[in-house]
């Protein structure tokens, strides 16, 4: 149980840090910039032991791509914030 609690605390710390990180549209940062939103997401995804890469979408913005191996084929999950909608 302690291991689960420790993992939850670690994950909560990552999420709190992401929430506090400025991420203006078109300037989310790059994987090479550890202090940017993209840098932090890339680092967190890399902890999973999966293949993680990034794709440039602008001069100051990249998408993070994490490839999860599947039983029958690979699954690629891409995430990008599109707006707050409200």
C-alpha positions as CSV (number, residue, x, y, z in Angstrom):
1,X,0.0,0.0,0.0
2,X,2.9,2.4,0.8
3,X,4.2,2.0,-2.8
4,X,0.8,3.0,-4.2
5,X,0.7,6.0,-1.9
6,X,4.2,7.0,-2.8
7,X,3.3,6.8,-6.5
8,X,0.2,8.9,-6.0
9,X,2.2,11.6,-4.3
10,X,4.7,11.6,-7.1
11,X,2.0,11.8,-9.8
12,X,0.1,14.6,-7.9
13,X,3.4,16.6,-7.7
14,X,3.8,16.3,-11.5
15,X,0.2,17.3,-12.2
16,X,0.4,20.3,-9.8
17,X,3.6,21.5,-11.5
18,X,2.0,21.2,-15.0
19,X,-1.1,23.2,-13.8
20,X,1.2,26.0,-12.7
21,X,3.3,26.0,-15.9
22,X,2.4,28.8,-18.3
23,X,1.5,27.4,-21.8
24,X,0.3,30.1,-24.2
25,X,-1.0,28.7,-27.5
26,X,1.8,28.4,-30.0
27,X,4.5,28.8,-27.3
28,X,4.1,25.5,-25.3
29,X,7.8,25.0,-25.6
30,X,10.0,22.2,-26.9
31,X,11.2,18.8,-25.4
32,X,14.7,20.3,-25.1
33,X,13.4,23.0,-22.7
34,X,12.9,21.2,-19.4
35,X,11.0,24.2,-17.9
36,X,8.4,24.4,-20.7
37,X,5.1,22.5,-20.7
38,X,6.3,20.3,-23.6
39,X,9.6,19.6,-21.8
40,X,7.8,18.6,-18.6
41,X,5.3,16.4,-20.4
42,X,8.1,14.8,-22.4
43,X,10.0,14.1,-19.2
44,X,7.0,12.6,-17.5
45,X,6.1,10.4,-20.5
46,X,9.7,9.2,-20.6
47,X,9.4,7.7,-17.1
48,X,7.0,5.1,-18.5
49,X,9.7,3.2,-20.4
50,X,8.0,3.7,-23.7
51,X,9.2,5.4,-26.9
52,X,8.7,9.1,-26.6
53,X,9.5,11.7,-29.3
54,X,8.3,15.2,-30.2
55,X,7.1,16.8,-33.4
56,X,7.6,20.5,-34.2
57,X,4.3,22.4,-34.9
58,X,5.9,25.8,-34.8
59,X,9.1,27.6,-33.9
60,X,8.3,27.5,-30.1
61,X,5.9,24.6,-29.9
62,X,6.1,20.8,-30.2
63,X,3.7,17.9,-29.8
64,X,4.8,15.0,-27.5
65,X,4.3,11.6,-29.0
66,X,4.4,8.5,-26.8
67,X,4.2,5.1,-28.4
68,X,2.6,2.3,-26.4
69,X,3.3,-1.2,-27.6
70,X,0.1,-3.2,-28.2
71,X,-0.6,-6.9,-28.5
72,X,-1.6,-6.7,-32.2
73,X,0.0,-3.4,-33.2
74,X,1.4,-0.2,-31.9
75,X,-0.8,2.5,-30.4
76,X,0.2,6.2,-30.7
77,X,-1.3,8.7,-28.3
78,X,-1.0,12.4,-29.2
79,X,-2.2,15.2,-27.0
80,X,-2.6,18.8,-27.7
81,X,-4.5,21.4,-25.8
82,X,-6.9,23.2,-28.2
83,X,-8.6,25.7,-26.0
84,X,-10.5,26.3,-22.8
85,X,-14.0,26.5,-24.4
86,X,-15.4,28.9,-22.0
